[in-house]
Amino acid sequence: MKSAIPDFAKDLKLNLGSVIGNSDLPQQQLWGTVLACAIASRSPKVLRELEPEAKANLSAEAYSAAKSAAAVMAMNNVFYRTRHLLSDPEYGTLRAGLRMNVIGNPGVEKVDFELWSLAVSAINGCGQCLDSHEQVLRKAGVDRETIQEAVKVASVIQAVGVTLDAEAVLAEQ
């Protein structure tokens, strides 16, 4: 995938190698973040390229949980971002009424799932979800550097997806 990144985006190529190859995150946290963010990026090329390595580095439970984080946050990020952006505060008092059972029982360490959820929320731009997951992580003793590391992974994967997908469209013209 790195070889497909155009010269004008050399920084992305370097950052991709750095955030994955030189990450301080434990393997499960790193590859769960990579997988969840590859899904959240909505880039078929990024997902096809990163999923096999993520699958090889994750247990079956962690692989499934990372996909679950991407799925549930796709829903939650839209719902909570919208509720936050609406000027009528009464929406914040209404019951969500959405199933989110996987958050309570993700099948992996809660901290890992929260970190993946935070990274997906960064891609999807939900400030309320970012705050919520960051607070849970901080209360669990996760340091800011670890949280920032996951956000860096999310930002680079998202940027690579946008760049590669744009180049694919331009190549079709």
Secondary structure, 3 states (H helix, E strand, C coil): CHHHCCHHHHHHHHHHHHHHHCCCCCHHHHHHHHHHHHHHCCCHHHHHHHHHHHHHHCCHHHHHHHHHHHHHHHHHHHHHHHHHHCCCHHHHHCCCCCCCHHHHCCCCCHHHHHHHHHHHHHHHCCHHHHHHHHHHHHHCCCCHHHHHHHHHHHHHHHHHHHHHHHHHHHHCC
